[in-house]
Amino acid sequence: MRGTRLGYIDTIRGLAALAVIYFHVADHLLKTGQAGAGIESVLFVALTQWIDLGKVAVVMFFAVSGFVVPYSLDGRSRTPVRDFAISRFFRLYPVYWLSIPLGIYAFYVVPGRGIPVATVLANLTMLQQFAGIENVIGLYWTLQIELIFYGLCVLLFCAGLLQRTRGVAGAAVAMLGAAILMAVARHQLGKALPVALPLALAIMLWGTLWRRWHVEGQAEARRAALGVLALIVLAVPVVSVLAYGRDLGFGETWYRYTATYWAALGLFALMTTRGRIEAPVFAWLGALSYGLYLFGPIAQEAVSAAARSVGLTGHGHALIAAAMLVALACAAPVHRFVERPSIRLGRRLIADLHRDRAAGAVSPSPAGASSRVGTAS
């Protein structure tokens, strides 16, 4: 099953990227008193205050990463970690770098805010939040969790645990334990410790187990996936109450946090089993999902500014549709001219490195010398 394209995963990616846009526009309209009345207002309240639709989408993205990313570590390669690092770098960074100047323009230049050069340089690394430096675009925090997951996958792979279902399940349980301990510490100390990080890692590892059950048909994975899912479902309200039972200035509540995570897990489970959706339009959306995610906030800002300039209010879903169309108009050419060529470049680099290694191993040697000895450089 390695290398098989799963259309329903593309559907989840695409719809999740659009859901993030929906949430942010709806939340902005509610907070600024621009939401319409009637069913639109009810929908906006339900999808931003009762549950967090944006976070539902992000949690589903995390599960998708677990479903897909570990299979980029190919044990058949002689240099699996190097190949993995190269492929992930060319998958993430070029498009990410393109989003930074656009984010600076939309969120700093237009509003008249200054941004230190050091902040820009730190953002180029994608590691800025680890140093306590501001993200140019707020949603970059999820990419930093992705990087941590990549590192965790490499550690588990090198330890021989990623290849074993029990190893993945054990790591997921350990991450859940870390989330609970961090939530307890957050509750006792009143400090905003990042409980979402180990919880996200547990969900990613669960996604790996879920794939091994539903795609690969492993009997052991079925028990592990269901067991880890049950533990996550039970752990989420505990983490939520401990971490968000008191107001630490983030505007989060334990009941919305719990409902959001449960909704995300339920939707992901449904959409990878009986509720699979596969169609060319969704495959296309899935291919554009990374660009949609990164350029969505910029599209939202542009549409909101345009609406303010003409005094347009009370047309929330029209503004959401406009933001989605602008985001698609950005993501489509970026995918064609930046993302796809970057991914191909990474693959060519990996192939060239393998050819160089093979050539070095069988290079001609002077008469009488062993054929295994390569030429000196």
N, C-alpha and C positions, 0 to 999 in steps of 0.2 A: 504493500500500500504506500510505500515511500514514493513521493513525487506525484501522487495522484491528486488532481485538482478536484476539490469538493465544492460544487456549485452553491450548496446551501450555506457554506461558510462565507462565501462572497456576499450572499444576500444579507447575512447578519452584519457583516462589515459595513455594507452600503447603508442599510437602514439605521444602524447605530450612528453612523456619521451624520445622517440627516436628523436623527433624534437629538443629537447634541445641539445642532443649530436651532431646532424647534424650541428646546428648553431655554436657551440663552435669550432668544428674542422674546419668548413668552414671559420669562422672568423679568426682563427689562421693562416690558410694557406694563406689567402688573405693578412693579415698584415705582414707575413714573406716572401711574394713573392713566395710562393710555389704552388700557385693555378695553375691548368692547363689552357690551352687556350680554345677558342671556347665556346661551350655551357656550359661547366663546369664553366668557369669563369663568364659567364653571370648569371648562376644560383646562384653562390656564392654571387655575387654582389647584385642580386635581393633579396636574402633571408637574407642578413646581413646588407645591406646599404639602400635599398629601404624600406624594412620592416625588423623588428627584429624577425626572426623566433623563437628564444629562448624565447623572451618575449611573443610572440603569444601563445606559449605553456604554459607559466607560467600563463597568464591571463585565459586561458582555465582551468588550474588546479584550479584557484581561483573560477571560476564559478562552477566547479565540487564540490568543497568543500561546496558551498552554496546549491547545489543540494542534497547533501548527509548528511553533518555533523549535521544540526539541528535535523534530525530524530533520532540521538543518544540520544537526551534528551527526555526520555520517561516519559510523565506525568502520566502514570499508575503506575509507581514505587513510593514507599514511600520515596526513597532517589535518585531522578533523577539526581541531580547535582553531588553527590558523585559517582554514577554509571558512569556518563558521564566523570568525571575527571579520574577515573580508566581506563575506556576503551580507552580514548584518550592517556593516559600516556603509556599504554602497546602497543598501536598502533604505537606511534612515537618514543619513547626514546630508546628501546633496539637496533634497527637497526641503529638509529642515532649515538648512542655511539660507535657501531662497526665501523662506517665510520670515526670517529675522528682519531684513530691511523693510519689508512691507509692514510688519508688526510695529517697528519703530516709527514709521510714518503715520500709521493709523492711530497708535496709542500714545505717542509722545509728541511728534511734530505737529499734527493737527490740533490737539488740545493745548499745545504750547507748553508741554512738560519737557524738562531737560532729562537727559540720560547720560550717565558717566561712561566714558570710553571703556573703563574697566568692566562695567556691566555688560556692554556689547561683546567684549572679548570673552568674558566668562560664558556668555550664552552660546558662543560658537562651539564650546566643548560639549554642550548638553549636560554638563555636570554642575551647573551654577547653583542649583538648590542645595547641593551637598555642602557648599561653602556659605550658605545663607544669603546668596545673591538673588535679586529679583529676576523672575522670568519675564522676558520681553512680552510673551503672550502667555496668559495665565495657565492654559491647559498643557504647557510643556511639562508640568509635574508628572503627568502620566508617562511621558517618554523616559523620564528618569527611573521610574519603577520598571519600565521595560528593560532598561540597561541592567538594573539589578537582577532581574529575572534571567537575562542572558548570562550574567556572571554565575548565578546559582546553577543554571543548566550546565555550564562548563565544569563547575566544581563537582556536581553530581555525576557527570559523565566521566571525569577523570578518576573518580572514586569507584566507578563501576556501578553506581546506584541508579543513574538515569535509565539504564537499560533494563532494570529490574522493577517490576510493578511494586513490590514491597518497599523498595528503596524510595520510589516516588511518593508512595502513600505515607511512609514514615516521615519524609521531608515535609509533606503537607500538614501532617499532625503537629510537627515541630513548629511550623509557621503559625498554626492556630494557637498553640501554647504561647508563643511569643506575643501574639496579638492580645491574648487575655492578660498576660503579665504586664504588657505595656499599658493596657487599659486600666488595670488596677493601679499602676504607678501614676498614671494620668489623673485618676480619681483622687488619689491620696495627696499628690503633690500640687495638683491644680495647674500643671504645666501641659501644654498642648503637644504631647508626644505623638509621633506619626503612626497611630494604630492602623491606619489604612494600608501601610506598606506590607507588614507581614500577612494581613488579611488578604490583600491582593495576590501575594505570592502563593498563599494556600489555594486561592481560587484558580490561579494559573496551573498549578500542579494538579488540581482536580480536573481541569480541562484535558490534561495529558491522559489521565486515567480514563476519562469519559471517552476519549478517542479510542483508546486501546480496547474498550468494551464494545463500542458501537461501530467502529470501523474495522478493527482487527479481530473482533470476536473472541477476545481472551476471557476465559472463565474466571481466572483469578482477578482480572481487572474489573469485572462486574462487581464482585464483592468489595473490592477496594474503593471503586468509584462511589458505590452506594453508601459505604461506610463513611468515607470522607465527606460526602455531600450531607449526610445526616449530622456529622459533627459541625460542619460549617453552619448549617441551619440553626443548630442549637447554640453555637458560639456567638453568632451575630447579635442577638438581643442582649447577651451578657456584655459583649464588647460595647454595644451601643449605649446601654444604661450606664456603664462605668465611665465611658469616655464622653458621653454627651448628656448625662443626667444633670450636669450643671453647665451653665452658660459660660464658655470661655471666649466669647466674642466672635465665634464663627457662624452664628445663626443656624446651627444644626440642632436637631432634636433627636432623641433616641428612637422615637417611634417612626419618624420619617426615614431615618437611617436604616432601621430594621426592615421596613416595608420595601425600601428601595433595593436592598441586597436580595431579599427574598424574591421580589419581582424579577430581578435580573437573572437569578439562578433558574427560576421557573421558566422564563422565556427562552433562555439558552438551551435548557434541557428539551423543551418542546420543539424548538426550531432545528435541533440536531437529531430528532427522532421522528415522531409522527407528524410534526408540523413543518417539515422541510419545504422550503420554497426555492425553486430553481427556474430561472428564466434568463434569456440573454440580457434584458435590461438590468436585472439585479446583478448579473455577472459584471456588467459594465460599471455599475455603481460600486461594486466591491473593489474593482480595479482602481477606481478613483478615490477610494475611501480615505487613504492617508492624506492626499491633498485636500479633500473635503474637510477632514478633521483640522488640519493645520490652517487652511485659509478661510474656514468658516467664520472665526471671530472677526477677521478683516472684512469679509462680506457683510456680516451683521452690522459692523460699525458704519460701513459705507451706505447701506440701505437706511439705517437709522438716521444718519446725517441728512440723506436726501429727503426722508420723510419730514424731518424737522424743518428743512428749508422751505418746503411747500405747505407746511402746517397740516400734514396728513395725520389724523388720529382716528381711532375706532375701527381700523381695518387690520386687526392683528394677524389673521391668517394670510391676508394678502401680503403683508410685510414679511412673514415667515417664508412664503412661497418665493418672494423676490430675493430674499437672502439666500435661499437654497439655489436659485437659478444663478445668482452671481457667484456663489461658491463653486457651482458646477462649471461655470464659464472660466473660472481660474484653474480648477483642478484638472480639467480635460487637457489643455495644452501642456500643463506642467507634467502630467502623467506621460504624455506622448514625447515631449522634447527633453525632459529632465529625468523623470523617475525611471522609465523603461531603459533609456540609454545607460543610466547609471548602474542599473541592475545587470545589464549585459556586460558593461565594463568590468564589474566585479567578477562575473563568471569567466570572462576572458582572462582576467588576471589570475584567477585560481587555476584555470586550465594551463596557462603559460608556466606557472610555477611548477605544476605537476610534470609538464613536458621537460622543463629544465632539470628537475630532479631525476626523471627517468633517463634523460640524456647523460647526466653526470654519472649515473650508476652503470651505464653500459658503454661509456665513451671508449674509443680505440686507445690502446696502450702500446708502448714499444714492444718489438718482438721479444719474446721470452718472458715478458711480464704477465702477471695475472690479468685476465680479461675483466676482473671485477675492480681493478684499480683505475680510478678516473685520472684524467690529465691534470697536471698541476695548474693552478691559476695564479 
